[in-house]
Amino acid sequence: MILFRSSKRSHDTDSSCRGQSKKAIAEEDDRRAFLHYSQQSGLPPLTKWPNDVTTFVVPAQRANGIEYHHSSCDIPYLGITKALPMNGDVVLFTGPNFEGKLVSRMRDVFQHPCYGRHMSNDEYFRNRSRQYQWTVQGRFKRRIRFDEIVTGQDFGRPFRNMPSSKMVKKGLDLLKHKLPETDLFSDQPKFEHPLLAGCQSFRIDRPEHIGDNTQIHGIREDGNVTEDTSLLKDSTVPRDGVDRRKYFAKNCNLERFYFETEFVYTFDFYSNFFSPARHRLEFTPFFSVDLIPYFNGYPLFMSMAREKSSGEYLWATEMWHKGLLNYDISPGGM
């Protein structure tokens, strides 16, 4: 999906444009389209960005028809009218294909005031290498086969400043082997995988077992979701998350099951290496890669699920780092 590439290029022939190359004109049109998209997302201009805040999470404008509701959304958060909490508070949402609740956490970022009854971010991230986390719990509005639902990242225009570092290129090659639907060097790069092969925890419940909307059902005291696939009624499906991800990495297994409308599904995901607060891949304390110069201004998904055949999103939120507003810069050091 093309997010903020301008569909109409300037054809002015006055003297102010004659000296510019077509590439320069195209890049200027893209930047204007990018700024328009960032404004639609509720972000302030760079000069008015809060000094002590690097990152916000907002509903993805490219995912049409999904509405999010949270008590903090009624009050502008540091001037950002659409910002979603990153502290584990529950956000209710509804869309054409799915409705449910979402919680998000992010390490080392300024937090919303806490409205819910849950563990703090400090408690959740303590003694863990996790950098961010999200959980979605809810119901599908129509029957969809497991292999149809994917998660990951997609971009509407090619990467900039492709890295020359051999180590970075090797890392991208490794990524291609782990994610079956990966195309990093096209005009619209993407890396995606089946949702059930990516989420660390997955459970299925009957609606009558779910509590109120202020909490996520099935979360243990340590903040992790308890895996439970018993309602699939298939003894071949592994009962632990690690083996279940391997099992559903195979299409022949995914194609045997459907997301049914009568059940409540929970998907829990976290990442260890990408730091949203710094917008960097942090492999070790001594080696990290700043991603801002490469993704051409595209905000990364914080959480996302999409149906492959229709291209429709079930849910999608984006993480916007302050540095994205100056995406068209030369890459810095690694």
Secondary structure as GFF3:
##gff-version 3
##sequence-region A 1 334
A	DSSP	alpha_helix	15	18	.	.	.	ID=ss1
A	DSSP	alpha_helix	22	40	.	.	.	ID=ss2
A	DSSP	three_ten_helix	46	48	.	.	.	ID=ss3
A	DSSP	beta_strand	55	59	.	.	.	ID=ss4
A	DSSP	beta_strand	67	69	.	.	.	ID=ss5
A	DSSP	three_ten_helix	71	74	.	.	.	ID=ss6
A	DSSP	beta_strand	91	94	.	.	.	ID=ss7
A	DSSP	beta_strand	98	106	.	.	.	ID=ss8
A	DSSP	alpha_helix	121	125	.	.	.	ID=ss9
A	DSSP	beta_strand	132	140	.	.	.	ID=ss10
A	DSSP	beta_strand	144	145	.	.	.	ID=ss11
A	DSSP	three_ten_helix	146	148	.	.	.	ID=ss12
A	DSSP	beta_strand	149	154	.	.	.	ID=ss13
A	DSSP	alpha_helix	166	178	.	.	.	ID=ss14
A	DSSP	beta_strand	181	183	.	.	.	ID=ss15
A	DSSP	beta_strand	190	194	.	.	.	ID=ss16
A	DSSP	alpha_helix	195	198	.	.	.	ID=ss17
A	DSSP	beta_strand	201	205	.	.	.	ID=ss18
A	DSSP	three_ten_helix	207	209	.	.	.	ID=ss19
A	DSSP	three_ten_helix	230	232	.	.	.	ID=ss20
A	DSSP	alpha_helix	241	247	.	.	.	ID=ss21
A	DSSP	alpha_helix	251	254	.	.	.	ID=ss22
A	DSSP	beta_strand	258	259	.	.	.	ID=ss23
A	DSSP	beta_strand	264	271	.	.	.	ID=ss24
A	DSSP	beta_strand	274	275	.	.	.	ID=ss25
A	DSSP	beta_strand	280	284	.	.	.	ID=ss26
A	DSSP	beta_strand	287	290	.	.	.	ID=ss27
A	DSSP	beta_strand	300	307	.	.	.	ID=ss28
A	DSSP	beta_strand	313	321	.	.	.	ID=ss29
A	DSSP	three_ten_helix	322	326	.	.	.	ID=ss30
###
